[in-house]
Amino acid sequence: MGEVIGIISVAFIAPLVIVLHYVTKWRESKSLSTEDEKMLQDLWDNAQRMESRINTLETILDDQVPEWRKKV
């Protein structure tokens, strides 16, 4: 009887535990880590600042060199 329980646990329970383990690992890997979220936020902030600077430069160029867009 003990052998039957051992065989059943190896045949059915062990694969289920392994599958659930890797499903959990897969779900964890789909989400961003705290470090990745911080890096993404830093990149977003840099992009926003760059966009603001570009808009400022374009405004200055529009005032000082009105035909600059045609030259580019």
Phi and psi in radians as a Rosetta constraint file:
Dihedral C 1 N 2 CA 2 C 2 CIRCULARHARMONIC -1.120 0.35
Dihedral N 2 CA 2 C 2 N 3 CIRCULARHARMONIC -0.617 0.35
Dihedral C 2 N 3 CA 3 C 3 CIRCULARHARMONIC -1.171 0.35
Dihedral N 3 CA 3 C 3 N 4 CIRCULARHARMONIC -0.654 0.35
Dihedral C 3 N 4 CA 4 C 4 CIRCULARHARMONIC -1.119 0.35
Dihedral N 4 CA 4 C 4 N 5 CIRCULARHARMONIC -0.753 0.35
Dihedral C 4 N 5 CA 5 C 5 CIRCULARHARMONIC -1.125 0.35
Dihedral N 5 CA 5 C 5 N 6 CIRCULARHARMONIC -0.694 0.35
Dihedral C 5 N 6 CA 6 C 6 CIRCULARHARMONIC -1.100 0.35
Dihedral N 6 CA 6 C 6 N 7 CIRCULARHARMONIC -0.760 0.35
Dihedral C 6 N 7 CA 7 C 7 CIRCULARHARMONIC -1.146 0.35
Dihedral N 7 CA 7 C 7 N 8 CIRCULARHARMONIC -0.746 0.35
Dihedral C 7 N 8 CA 8 C 8 CIRCULARHARMONIC -1.090 0.35
Dihedral N 8 CA 8 C 8 N 9 CIRCULARHARMONIC -0.754 0.35
Dihedral C 8 N 9 CA 9 C 9 CIRCULARHARMONIC -1.158 0.35
Dihedral N 9 CA 9 C 9 N 10 CIRCULARHARMONIC -0.682 0.35
Dihedral C 9 N 10 CA 10 C 10 CIRCULARHARMONIC -1.220 0.35
Dihedral N 10 CA 10 C 10 N 11 CIRCULARHARMONIC -0.684 0.35
Dihedral C 10 N 11 CA 11 C 11 CIRCULARHARMONIC -1.341 0.35
Dihedral N 11 CA 11 C 11 N 12 CIRCULARHARMONIC -0.562 0.35
Dihedral C 11 N 12 CA 12 C 12 CIRCULARHARMONIC -2.045 0.35
Dihedral N 12 CA 12 C 12 N 13 CIRCULARHARMONIC -0.790 0.35
Dihedral C 12 N 13 CA 13 C 13 CIRCULARHARMONIC -1.332 0.35
Dihedral N 13 CA 13 C 13 N 14 CIRCULARHARMONIC -0.769 0.35
Dihedral C 13 N 14 CA 14 C 14 CIRCULARHARMONIC -1.043 0.35
Dihedral N 14 CA 14 C 14 N 15 CIRCULARHARMONIC -0.838 0.35
Dihedral C 14 N 15 CA 15 C 15 CIRCULARHARMONIC -1.085 0.35
Dihedral N 15 CA 15 C 15 N 16 CIRCULARHARMONIC -0.626 0.35
Dihedral C 15 N 16 CA 16 C 16 CIRCULARHARMONIC -1.113 0.35
Dihedral N 16 CA 16 C 16 N 17 CIRCULARHARMONIC -0.765 0.35
Dihedral C 16 N 17 CA 17 C 17 CIRCULARHARMONIC -1.100 0.35
Dihedral N 17 CA 17 C 17 N 18 CIRCULARHARMONIC -0.740 0.35
Dihedral C 17 N 18 CA 18 C 18 CIRCULARHARMONIC -1.107 0.35
Dihedral N 18 CA 18 C 18 N 19 CIRCULARHARMONIC -0.796 0.35
Dihedral C 18 N 19 CA 19 C 19 CIRCULARHARMONIC -1.078 0.35
Dihedral N 19 CA 19 C 19 N 20 CIRCULARHARMONIC -0.811 0.35
Dihedral C 19 N 20 CA 20 C 20 CIRCULARHARMONIC -1.100 0.35
Dihedral N 20 CA 20 C 20 N 21 CIRCULARHARMONIC -0.647 0.35
Dihedral C 20 N 21 CA 21 C 21 CIRCULARHARMONIC -1.056 0.35
Dihedral N 21 CA 21 C 21 N 22 CIRCULARHARMONIC -0.841 0.35
Dihedral C 21 N 22 CA 22 C 22 CIRCULARHARMONIC -1.291 0.35
Dihedral N 22 CA 22 C 22 N 23 CIRCULARHARMONIC -0.502 0.35
Dihedral C 22 N 23 CA 23 C 23 CIRCULARHARMONIC -1.118 0.35
Dihedral N 23 CA 23 C 23 N 24 CIRCULARHARMONIC -0.746 0.35
Dihedral C 23 N 24 CA 24 C 24 CIRCULARHARMONIC -1.097 0.35
Dihedral N 24 CA 24 C 24 N 25 CIRCULARHARMONIC -0.786 0.35
Dihedral C 24 N 25 CA 25 C 25 CIRCULARHARMONIC -1.061 0.35
Dihedral N 25 CA 25 C 25 N 26 CIRCULARHARMONIC -0.720 0.35
Dihedral C 25 N 26 CA 26 C 26 CIRCULARHARMONIC -1.116 0.35
Dihedral N 26 CA 26 C 26 N 27 CIRCULARHARMONIC -0.738 0.35
Dihedral C 26 N 27 CA 27 C 27 CIRCULARHARMONIC -1.140 0.35
Dihedral N 27 CA 27 C 27 N 28 CIRCULARHARMONIC -0.685 0.35
Dihedral C 27 N 28 CA 28 C 28 CIRCULARHARMONIC -1.134 0.35
Dihedral N 28 CA 28 C 28 N 29 CIRCULARHARMONIC -0.665 0.35
Dihedral C 28 N 29 CA 29 C 29 CIRCULARHARMONIC -1.272 0.35
Dihedral N 29 CA 29 C 29 N 30 CIRCULARHARMONIC -0.345 0.35
Dihedral C 29 N 30 CA 30 C 30 CIRCULARHARMONIC -1.277 0.35
Dihedral N 30 CA 30 C 30 N 31 CIRCULARHARMONIC -0.433 0.35
Dihedral C 30 N 31 CA 31 C 31 CIRCULARHARMONIC -1.603 0.35
Dihedral N 31 CA 31 C 31 N 32 CIRCULARHARMONIC 2.723 0.35
Dihedral C 31 N 32 CA 32 C 32 CIRCULARHARMONIC -1.396 0.35
Dihedral N 32 CA 32 C 32 N 33 CIRCULARHARMONIC 2.501 0.35
Dihedral C 32 N 33 CA 33 C 33 CIRCULARHARMONIC -1.333 0.35
Dihedral N 33 CA 33 C 33 N 34 CIRCULARHARMONIC 2.913 0.35
Dihedral C 33 N 34 CA 34 C 34 CIRCULARHARMONIC -1.050 0.35
Dihedral N 34 CA 34 C 34 N 35 CIRCULARHARMONIC -0.702 0.35
Dihedral C 34 N 35 CA 35 C 35 CIRCULARHARMONIC -1.115 0.35
Dihedral N 35 CA 35 C 35 N 36 CIRCULARHARMONIC -0.737 0.35
Dihedral C 35 N 36 CA 36 C 36 CIRCULARHARMONIC -1.126 0.35
Dihedral N 36 CA 36 C 36 N 37 CIRCULARHARMONIC -0.697 0.35
Dihedral C 36 N 37 CA 37 C 37 CIRCULARHARMONIC -1.110 0.35
Dihedral N 37 CA 37 C 37 N 38 CIRCULARHARMONIC -0.712 0.35
Dihedral C 37 N 38 CA 38 C 38 CIRCULARHARMONIC -1.128 0.35
Dihedral N 38 CA 38 C 38 N 39 CIRCULARHARMONIC -0.770 0.35
Dihedral C 38 N 39 CA 39 C 39 CIRCULARHARMONIC -1.092 0.35
Dihedral N 39 CA 39 C 39 N 40 CIRCULARHARMONIC -0.727 0.35
Dihedral C 39 N 40 CA 40 C 40 CIRCULARHARMONIC -1.113 0.35
Dihedral N 40 CA 40 C 40 N 41 CIRCULARHARMONIC -0.713 0.35
Dihedral C 40 N 41 CA 41 C 41 CIRCULARHARMONIC -1.137 0.35
Dihedral N 41 CA 41 C 41 N 42 CIRCULARHARMONIC -0.712 0.35
Dihedral C 41 N 42 CA 42 C 42 CIRCULARHARMONIC -1.090 0.35
Dihedral N 42 CA 42 C 42 N 43 CIRCULARHARMONIC -0.750 0.35
Dihedral C 42 N 43 CA 43 C 43 CIRCULARHARMONIC -1.092 0.35
Dihedral N 43 CA 43 C 43 N 44 CIRCULARHARMONIC -0.723 0.35
Dihedral C 43 N 44 CA 44 C 44 CIRCULARHARMONIC -1.097 0.35
Dihedral N 44 CA 44 C 44 N 45 CIRCULARHARMONIC -0.776 0.35
Dihedral C 44 N 45 CA 45 C 45 CIRCULARHARMONIC -1.076 0.35
Dihedral N 45 CA 45 C 45 N 46 CIRCULARHARMONIC -0.754 0.35
Dihedral C 45 N 46 CA 46 C 46 CIRCULARHARMONIC -1.085 0.35
Dihedral N 46 CA 46 C 46 N 47 CIRCULARHARMONIC -0.734 0.35
Dihedral C 46 N 47 CA 47 C 47 CIRCULARHARMONIC -1.107 0.35
Dihedral N 47 CA 47 C 47 N 48 CIRCULARHARMONIC -0.697 0.35
Dihedral C 47 N 48 CA 48 C 48 CIRCULARHARMONIC -1.116 0.35
Dihedral N 48 CA 48 C 48 N 49 CIRCULARHARMONIC -0.759 0.35
Dihedral C 48 N 49 CA 49 C 49 CIRCULARHARMONIC -1.126 0.35
Dihedral N 49 CA 49 C 49 N 50 CIRCULARHARMONIC -0.731 0.35
Dihedral C 49 N 50 CA 50 C 50 CIRCULARHARMONIC -1.102 0.35
Dihedral N 50 CA 50 C 50 N 51 CIRCULARHARMONIC -0.726 0.35
Dihedral C 50 N 51 CA 51 C 51 CIRCULARHARMONIC -1.081 0.35
Dihedral N 51 CA 51 C 51 N 52 CIRCULARHARMONIC -0.729 0.35
Dihedral C 51 N 52 CA 52 C 52 CIRCULARHARMONIC -1.105 0.35
Dihedral N 52 CA 52 C 52 N 53 CIRCULARHARMONIC -0.750 0.35
Dihedral C 52 N 53 CA 53 C 53 CIRCULARHARMONIC -1.128 0.35
Dihedral N 53 CA 53 C 53 N 54 CIRCULARHARMONIC -0.742 0.35
Dihedral C 53 N 54 CA 54 C 54 CIRCULARHARMONIC -1.087 0.35
Dihedral N 54 CA 54 C 54 N 55 CIRCULARHARMONIC -0.753 0.35
Dihedral C 54 N 55 CA 55 C 55 CIRCULARHARMONIC -1.078 0.35
Dihedral N 55 CA 55 C 55 N 56 CIRCULARHARMONIC -0.707 0.35
Dihedral C 55 N 56 CA 56 C 56 CIRCULARHARMONIC -1.114 0.35
Dihedral N 56 CA 56 C 56 N 57 CIRCULARHARMONIC -0.798 0.35
Dihedral C 56 N 57 CA 57 C 57 CIRCULARHARMONIC -1.075 0.35
Dihedral N 57 CA 57 C 57 N 58 CIRCULARHARMONIC -0.722 0.35
Dihedral C 57 N 58 CA 58 C 58 CIRCULARHARMONIC -1.122 0.35
Dihedral N 58 CA 58 C 58 N 59 CIRCULARHARMONIC -0.661 0.35
Dihedral C 58 N 59 CA 59 C 59 CIRCULARHARMONIC -1.126 0.35
Dihedral N 59 CA 59 C 59 N 60 CIRCULARHARMONIC -0.767 0.35
Dihedral C 59 N 60 CA 60 C 60 CIRCULARHARMONIC -1.088 0.35
Dihedral N 60 CA 60 C 60 N 61 CIRCULARHARMONIC -0.808 0.35
Dihedral C 60 N 61 CA 61 C 61 CIRCULARHARMONIC -1.105 0.35
Dihedral N 61 CA 61 C 61 N 62 CIRCULARHARMONIC -0.686 0.35
Dihedral C 61 N 62 CA 62 C 62 CIRCULARHARMONIC -1.047 0.35
Dihedral N 62 CA 62 C 62 N 63 CIRCULARHARMONIC -0.650 0.35
Dihedral C 62 N 63 CA 63 C 63 CIRCULARHARMONIC -1.311 0.35
Dihedral N 63 CA 63 C 63 N 64 CIRCULARHARMONIC -0.738 0.35
Dihedral C 63 N 64 CA 64 C 64 CIRCULARHARMONIC -1.597 0.35
Dihedral N 64 CA 64 C 64 N 65 CIRCULARHARMONIC -0.566 0.35
Dihedral C 64 N 65 CA 65 C 65 CIRCULARHARMONIC -2.338 0.35
Dihedral N 65 CA 65 C 65 N 66 CIRCULARHARMONIC 1.411 0.35
Dihedral C 65 N 66 CA 66 C 66 CIRCULARHARMONIC -1.023 0.35
Dihedral N 66 CA 66 C 66 N 67 CIRCULARHARMONIC -0.464 0.35
Dihedral C 66 N 67 CA 67 C 67 CIRCULARHARMONIC -1.663 0.35
Dihedral N 67 CA 67 C 67 N 68 CIRCULARHARMONIC 0.206 0.35
Dihedral C 67 N 68 CA 68 C 68 CIRCULARHARMONIC -1.108 0.35
Dihedral N 68 CA 68 C 68 N 69 CIRCULARHARMONIC -0.547 0.35
Dihedral C 68 N 69 CA 69 C 69 CIRCULARHARMONIC -1.198 0.35
Dihedral N 69 CA 69 C 69 N 70 CIRCULARHARMONIC -0.531 0.35
Dihedral C 69 N 70 CA 70 C 70 CIRCULARHARMONIC -1.282 0.35
Dihedral N 70 CA 70 C 70 N 71 CIRCULARHARMONIC -0.430 0.35
Dihedral C 70 N 71 CA 71 C 71 CIRCULARHARMONIC -1.401 0.35
Dihedral N 71 CA 71 C 71 N 72 CIRCULARHARMONIC -0.384 0.35
